[in-house]
Amino acid sequence: MKALMYHNISISPKEANLKSLYTNPSLFEAQVKLLKKLGYKSINSKDLKDFLEGRLKDDKYIIFTFDDAYVDVFENALPILKKYNFSAIIFVPAGLVGEYNRWDADRLNIKKPIASWDYMEKALKDSFEIGSHAIFHNPLTYLDTKSQIQEIHDSKKILEDKLGISINTFCYPYGDYDEDVVKIVENAGYDLAFSVNSGHIRAFDNPYTLKRLHMRHNTNLFRLLIKLSKLYA
Ligand SMILES: [Zn+2]
């Protein structure tokens, strides 16, 4: 089982720092086409839970994940995924919907628009999933316990109230977590949480520190094949 981690699906603007976060839409489509050709299928978070608990046998399963819920993902990536019949989970910083990447806009020298509720509602209609990426994208281990609980519990509630669905997946901002943070995520009622630890997902892995494969600006098809191979298992 493999989960892919993306951020922006667009051509990186000249002035932007950290261009590794951007995947060119034409490369993205080539990756999706390749996965289709290789026989990969999407599964949703419920199936992933079944897999982790030993109720679903491993197969050529792939989970697309997008951190930060940028507008470019909704405009450029989701139509391609829909065309090839793949689903995805989009992780939303619940306090910054319709705003921009306040947490790193200065450092990256660019304001990247985050999708509005309308975009999310449309994505849900198209069977994509929404997960929580906390409220303000703070690194959770740097916060006191009260703020950690707020970020983790309240982001779930904000998304559930606004979108009228249950939110079962969480993604740690900056991939930053420790034992206490994991416990709070579990107690908040999430079923699964994604980290930025690199690798494939195996049955009976900890459901709250799930690994992903990092998709960067230079992840060409050859590099993607390597990530899918046993080298990363
Ligand atoms: Zn993020």
Residues whose N, C-alpha, C, O or C-beta is under 5 A from the ligand:
A	BS01	ZN	D67 D68 P173 Y174
